[in-house]
Amino acid sequence: MAEVINMPRLSDTMEEGTLAKWFKKVGDSVNEGDILAEIETDKATMEFESFHEGELLYIGIKEGETAPVDSIIAIIGKKGENISSLINVSESKSKKEPEPVKEPEPVKEPEPVKVPETLNTPNLQKEETKSTNALKGSGSKVLISPLANKLAIERGVDLSQVKGTGDNGRIVKRDIENYKPATFVNNTGLAIKEILNYYDNITIEDFLIIYDDIDLDLGEIRFKAQGSDGGHNGIKSIIYHVESDHFDRLKIGIATSLKMRPSENYVLKPFPKKYNKLIDEVIINASKGINCYLENGIVETMNNFN
């Protein structure tokens, strides 16, 4: 049986949508999860996924046209299926009969309306126009798929910080899943705290913090079970924000000289090319150490890799 596809309500404030682009044409096969179209609302431009399988038998709205929510935009069914009755229903709904002309009623002089002093009109207006997940401080529209938008709302992700990897820079599901808080190393504690606040079933003791150490020679790694920040501002930030130093660490040496002070003049610079082979070896060794840590814990890993 043919399935009617209606204009979806993609936000609480959406009354109508514009069909920005069709990704399928009549006669194309459609699978569940395929992107049918790109729909533009007053808040964003989002991909519309199909929840049905079959052949696209009918398109009711052309690219660039606008239609109210719940109006028929397409029909999906079996090849050769008769859908004329569904199309007729769609057309009859779109043709509204003219309303009978009413005799004008005598104009009554409006009574003055008293506005309570406690009514805060600006705040009410702000609440009515607030978007649940629009770009903050920007009038730009966001290209985002419905699934990515739902995930971003659940995780409280600020879309202005997310770079879309879909067509035309569209934000898709993987962009939200791979999003990491963009904090500098010295403010690492803020990102860690945000993760701990979001997930209920983990603590700081479940983390392995991996960071550079200018007091270790390039090529060396050190696993550590807990302790002070050792002068590293990123670790200092974590201890401050989570109020604990009980977390495991992996320090990766980056020192190529005894005179690497002040450290800020060196840590952000690339290594000279002559160290490339050593860096590759360090990455391999550190990866093996991390695998050992995940399987056997911190004590055995310290014994094997320190």
Secondary structure, 3 states (H helix, E strand, C coil): CCEEEECCCCCCCCCEEEEEEECCCCCCEECCCCEEEEEECCCEEEEEECCCCEEEEEECCCCCCEEECCCEEEEEECCCCCCHHHHHHHHHHHCCCCCCCCCCCCCCCCCCCCCCCCCCHHHHHHHHHCCCCCCCCCCCCEEECHHHHHHHHHHCCCHHHCCCCCHHHCECHHHHHCCCCCCCHHHHHHHHHHHHHHCCCCCHHHCEEEEEEEEEECCCEEEECCCCCCCCHHHHHHHHHHCCCCCEEEEEEEECCCCCCCHHHCCCCCCCHHHHHHHHHHHHHHHHHHHHHHHHCHHHHHHHHC
